[in-house]
Amino acid sequence: MPETRASWDALLRQPTPCDHIVQVYSDDTALVRSLARFLQSGLQNGEAVVVLATPEHRAALTIHLLTVDVLLATHSAFVVLDAAASLAKFMSHGMPDRAAFRSLVRTVLDRARDAGYEKVRFFGEMVDLLWPDNQPATMRLEELWREILVEYEVCLLCAYRVQPVGTDPERRLLHQITRCHSHSFADEDSLLIT
């Protein structure tokens, strides 16, 4: 069930372990605002944050976090990776390779935990890179993330870019995607998945 604006803001500030959150968006500003709230709250709470994002979103997020001096004070807790490069490390024959994916995520988690961070928040948009052309791989990657969330008790915010008026097949796919998450939100009413 989609979140209300108030419950969405509270969730971004205080997600619980194993939360698998998704934001459906068409406006980058809305995504960056949500993402900054999610990551800034984590850093302020002494958690590590891991960002697997596109160059545009990484740049916008870094600028936002630098303006509030959060990133400067906690740079060792902030890990930023390129979404496309990370995706390339575990894709095999058009599908995510479970062992390679787990190796990538475990490396990041081990580094955060070795640095003393018990709680870790992830933001990933690798699924968004996959879904326009490869829905089976998208769904498989969501399943692999779910395994990580449960096993390591971390939380994940995913994001999917869509056009405000999607096609029926696109809306059905988004409905399937939101159902595999514990929480979902869309900024524009026209994007809400029912």
N, C-alpha and C positions, 0 to 999 in steps of 0.2 A: 504494500500500500504506500502511495506517495506521501512524503512528509509535508507538514505545513511549514511555512517560513520560520516560525518560532521554534518548532521542534527540530528543524534542519539546522538552525544556528546553534542550538544547544548540542546537537549530535556532533557537529563539526568541532566544537570546543572540547567535548568529553565523550569520545567514542569508547566503547568497551572492547576488550580483547575479543577477537574473532569477528568483529563487525565487518561486513562486506558491503560497502556503501557505493552507490552509483549516482552520478549527476548527469542528466541529459541536458544538453545546452546547445544553443545556436550562437550565443554571444560570448566571445572570449573574455570580455570584461567580467561577466557574471561568473564564469569558471574561475578566473584568477582571484576574484574576491573570495569565493568559497574556499579555494585551495589555500590562499594565504591565511584565512581564518583557521583552517584545519591544521596547517603546519605551524603557524605562529603559536597557537595554543599548545601544541605538542612540545615545541622548544621551550616555551615558558614553564611547562610542567616538568621539565627535566627529561623529556623523552627524545630519542633519536628520530629523525625524519629522513625518509628516503624518497627521492623524486625521480621517477622514470618518465621523462617528458620530452616534448618536441622542443627544438631550440627557441621558438617563439614564446612558448609558455615558461620555459626556464628563465629566459631573459626578463619577462614581465614579472615573474614571481620574485626573482632576485632583487629587482629594483624595488618592489613593494616591501620586501622584508628588510632591505637595507635602510629604508626610510624610517623604520621603527627600531633600528639598532638591535633587533633580535638576532639576526644572522651573525653580526660581528661579535656578539657576546657568546655565541654558542656554535661557532663554526665547525667544531669537531663532531657535533651531533647532526650536521646537515650534509647528507650525501646526495649528490646530483648526478644522474646518469642519463644518457641520451636514449630515448625510447626506441628509436629505429635500430641503433647499434646493439642495444640489449636484446631486442627481438631477434636480430640476425644471429646472435650467439646460441639460440636454442631452437630455432626453426629447422626442421628437416623434412624435405619432400612436402612442403606446404602445411605441415602440422607441427605444433610444439612438441619437442622431445622432452619427456618428463624428467629424465635424469639431468639433462643439460639445464633445464629451467630450474630445477631444485638446486643444482650446483651454483648457479648465478645468485639466486636468492639467499642461499645459505652463506655464501661468501660475504655478502653485505650484512646479513644478520650476525654472523660470527664477529665481524669487525666492530659492529655497534655494541654487541654484548661484551666483547673483550675490552672495549673502552669504558665499560661500566654502566651502559644503558640497558636497563631491564625492559623498558617499554619502547616499542618501535612502531611508528606510523609509516605507512607507504601511500604514495600516490602513484598511480600508473595509468598511462594512456596507450600502452601497447595494444590493448584490445581495440581501441579506437582506430589504430592504424590497420588492424586486420579486418574489421567487420565490413567495410564497404565491398570488399572483394572475396572474403573467405570466412563466411559465417561458421562453418564447422570448426575451423581453427580458433575462432573467437570463443565459441562455447567451450572448447577444450581448454583454452587458456584460463577461462573463468573457473573451470573445475580444478585446474592445477593450483590456482590462487587459493581456492577454498581449502584445499589440503594444507597449504602453508599456513593459512590463518588459524586453522584448528590445531595443527601440530605445534606451532610456535607462539600461539596466542598473541598475534599482532593484529592490527586493523589495516584495512585498505580502502582507499577512496579511488574509484574508477571514474572515467569520464567518457561520454560518447557525444560527439558533435552530430547534430541532425539539423535539417531544414525545418522551419516552423510548421510547414504543411507537408508532412511526409506521405509517401505512398502507402497503400494498404499493406503490401508485403513488408515495407520498412517498419510500419507501426506494429505489425504482428511480431516481427523479429525483436523490436524493442520491448514489447511486452514479455517475450520469452527471456530476454536479457535481464529485465528488472526483476523478474520472478526468481532469478538465481542469486539475488542480493538480499541482504537483510534490511536495507533501507534504500529508498530511491527518492530523487527530487528532480524536478524540471522547473526552470525559472519562468518560462512562458506557459500560460495556460494551454496554449495550442499544442504544447509538447507533452502534456501530462498523459501518461499511459494508463489506460483503464483496463 
